[in-house]
Amino acid sequence: MSQTDLQRFGSRVRAERERLGVSQEELADRAGMHRTYLGGVERGERNVGLLNVLRIARALGVAPAALLKDFPGSRTR
């Protein structure tokens, strides 16, 4: 996964969080993770594991595929 992919994923997480109108801290609490970790995800600094992708998606109330919909080769466009 390139840095561009990490940034794309992080931007998608941020957009969904903002759509919900919740802070990073609130989303992190809902996902069971630390706010600084989530901030790193949103900035594209973290290579997120599958379990954390699932936690973030559940906390956002979206399917995990929704967080990957803008990736090249994705079928969920």
FENVEN-V123292 format. One record per backbone hydrogen bond with DSSP energy under -0.5 kcal/mol. CO is the residue of the C=O (numbers start at 1). NH is the residue of the N-H. If there is no record, write none. Layout:
BEGIN
CO & NH
CO & NH
END
This chain:
BEGIN
2 & 6
3 & 7
4 & 8
5 & 9
6 & 10
7 & 11
8 & 12
9 & 13
10 & 14
11 & 15
12 & 16
13 & 17
14 & 18
15 & 19
16 & 20
17 & 21
17 & 22
23 & 27
24 & 28
25 & 29
26 & 30
27 & 31
28 & 32
28 & 33
29 & 32
34 & 38
35 & 39
36 & 40
37 & 41
38 & 42
39 & 43
40 & 45
40 & 46
41 & 44
46 & 48
49 & 53
50 & 54
51 & 55
52 & 56
53 & 57
54 & 58
55 & 59
56 & 60
57 & 61
57 & 62
63 & 66
63 & 67
64 & 67
65 & 68
66 & 69
68 & 71
71 & 74
END
